[in-house]
Each structure stands twice: as C-alpha cells, then as structure tokens.
Amino acid sequence: MGYMTEEEADALDEEITRNAPKVDFNKPDIFIQQREFLNLLKPTAADYIITRALATHKTPIQVIGELVDQQIAAIA
C-alpha cells in the first residue's frame, strides 16, 4: 500500500470536514443497548460479564459469544 501525497491528504481532509458524520443522540448506541440487555440478566451474571469484558478489553457481547462457544465445544 502506497503513501498519500500532500494533495491527496488535503483532499481527504477537506472531504471529511465537509461531510462530517451525523450523530443522532436520540438513538441508543451499541454500548447502551448491551447494558440494557445485561440488565435482563441476574446481577451476578451481568457483573461477571462486565468484569471479564473489562479485563480482556472486549465487549460484553464478545464475552457472551466466547462463553457460548465454550459450552458448545464442551458438548461436542
């Protein structure tokens, strides 16, 4: 992969500046959605998932996926 020229970098900067992403604060982001999902679990289960997510630098959904994969592997 090649490097950008100054002209390409300036054009990209201008494009991003003119077309900044729009953020809708009325829609919950993925982390709020995950937290709402975790609120449906037992408090001890939610605490475990959050603690493991923080320790491994993963999202709660990734931790849950790993737990499910482990359970499936144990059955097979």
C-alpha atoms as one frame of an Amber mdcrd trajectory, in Angstrom:
protein
   0.000   0.000   0.000   1.405   3.356  -1.016   1.546   6.605   0.870  -0.731
   9.576   0.237   0.601  12.643  -1.436   0.077  16.011   0.244  -2.611  16.798
  -2.315  -4.460  13.536  -1.598  -4.243  14.122   2.154  -5.571  17.663   1.757
  -8.428  16.438  -0.448  -9.335  13.714   2.076  -9.219  16.209   4.941 -11.480
  18.584   3.017 -13.926  15.774   2.178 -14.163  14.627   5.800 -14.519  18.209
   7.029 -17.371  18.938   4.596 -19.141  15.626   5.235 -18.798  15.099   8.966
 -20.755  12.124  10.305 -24.152  12.931  11.759 -24.796  11.703  15.290 -28.357
  11.072  16.432 -28.337  11.299  20.213 -31.912  10.003  20.342 -30.782   6.544
  19.214 -29.024   4.361  21.775 -25.508   3.341  20.835 -24.288  -0.254  20.942
 -22.943   0.044  24.483 -26.257   1.320  25.830 -28.039  -1.493  24.017 -25.654
  -4.030  25.533 -26.100  -2.552  29.004 -29.895  -2.752  28.645 -29.512  -6.387
  27.607 -27.302  -7.108  30.605 -29.954  -5.611  32.876 -32.164  -8.555  31.886
 -29.669 -10.997  33.425 -29.127 -11.875  37.044 -26.925  -9.220  38.673 -24.148
 -11.736  39.344 -24.126 -12.842  35.691 -24.051  -9.241  34.449 -21.239  -8.363
  36.881 -19.219 -11.370  35.724 -19.637 -10.497  32.048 -18.749  -6.835  32.594
 -15.724  -7.712  34.731 -14.467 -10.205  32.163 -15.085  -7.733  29.329 -13.059
  -5.041  31.080 -10.245  -7.448  31.921  -9.969  -8.766  28.349 -10.696  -5.445
  26.563 -13.695  -6.971  24.772 -17.345  -6.033  24.542 -19.888  -7.840  26.699
 -21.364  -9.432  23.577 -17.935 -10.844  22.638 -17.602 -12.323  26.136 -21.047
 -13.913  25.883 -20.130 -15.324  22.476 -16.981 -16.892  23.902 -18.943 -18.423
  26.770 -21.442 -19.915  24.326 -18.619 -21.251  22.134 -17.052 -22.910  25.205
 -20.350 -24.562  26.115 -20.851 -25.835  22.573 -17.312 -27.201  22.484 -17.885
 -28.985  25.808 -20.955 -30.751  24.398 -19.348 -31.778  21.116
